[in-house]
Amino acid sequence: MKTLLRTISLLIVLLVVSSCSSVRVAADYDKNVNFDTYKTFAFFKTGIDKAEISDLDKRRILRAIEANMLAKGYIKSEKPDLLVSIFTKSNQRVDVYNNAWGWGGWGWGAGWGPGFWGPGWGWGWNQPMVSTSTQGTLFIDLIDANKKELVWQGVGTGYLSRNMEKKEERIKEFVSKIFEKYPPDVQQ
């Protein structure tokens, strides 16, 4: 019975975690901008320095952004058309699952109390399971370098990996999903 309870509990946790594995993205942009005129980019150091994440994660994000921009045909330049900045937020989420199923531990035998003739038996002894996860949000801003105006913003939200080997993969996934929205499909 305990094995069955643990298996069911594990399946519930896996279902919740796997349903949260995708990255949700959104984008907003200035509808009056002709994105075809932009050909070059550089990173906006002032904005990036304000991002409250480790320098290691900043470098991972910037490498992923650079790879996506280059793949879209942009050229990294000292005199860019676009400046790229980032901003991050994170929230800790704690889920408590109460596994009080079935008989709830009432005893067997004669009498009214639990466990009159010995310890109670049954399954589902109120064994709470606690799961913590970190949900992160990555904002990628593209700024017109000449006008110093925000022209496009992509946002990705999803759960972050604590596993260092998977962290870089997850960051690449975040950035790639966000850049699926760029350039916007503008009907001029």
C-alpha positions, 0 to 999 in steps of 0.5 A, a space after each residue: 500500500 505504501 508503494 502504491 501511495 508513493 507511486 501515485 504521489 510521485 505521478 502527481 508531482 511529475 504531472 504538475 512539474 511537466 505541465 510547467 516545463 514550457 516557456 510562455 512568451 509574449 511580445 509587444 512592439 511599436 506598430 509604426 516601426 519598419 523592422 526591415 531597416 534594422 541590420 546591426 545590434 549591440 548590447 546595452 551595457 547600462 541596462 544589462 548591468 542592472 539585471 539582478 542575476 549572476 554574471 554567469 547567467 547574464 553571459 549565458 543569456 547574452 550568448 543565446 541572444 547573440 546566437 539568435 540575432 546572428 541567425 536572423 541575419 543581424 550583424 554585431 556592430 560598434 555602431 548598431 541600429 538596435 541596442 539589446 537590453 535584458 531584465 529578469 524577475 523570479 518568484 519562488 513557488 511552494 506547493 503542498 500536496 496532502 495525500 490523505 486518501 482512503 481510510 485515514 488511519 482508523 484502527 481495526 477491532 472493537 471499540 470507538 477509538 483508533 487503534 483499540 487493539 493495536 496500531 491503526 492500519 490503512 493508507 493515506 496517513 496525511 503525508 504532505 509532500 512539499 515541492 518548490 520551484 522557481 518561476 523566472 521571467 526574462 524580458 528582452 528589449 530592443 531599443 532603436 539606437 538612434 532614437 533611444 526608444 524601445 521598439 520591441 519587447 519579448 517576454 518569456 516566463 517559465 520554470 527554471 532548472 536547478 540542475 547546472 547542466 540543464 540550466 544553459 539548455 533552459 536559458 537557450 530555450 527561453 531566448 529561442 522561444 522569445 525570439 520566435 516572436 521577432 521580428 513581428 509580423 507587421 502588415 504595413 
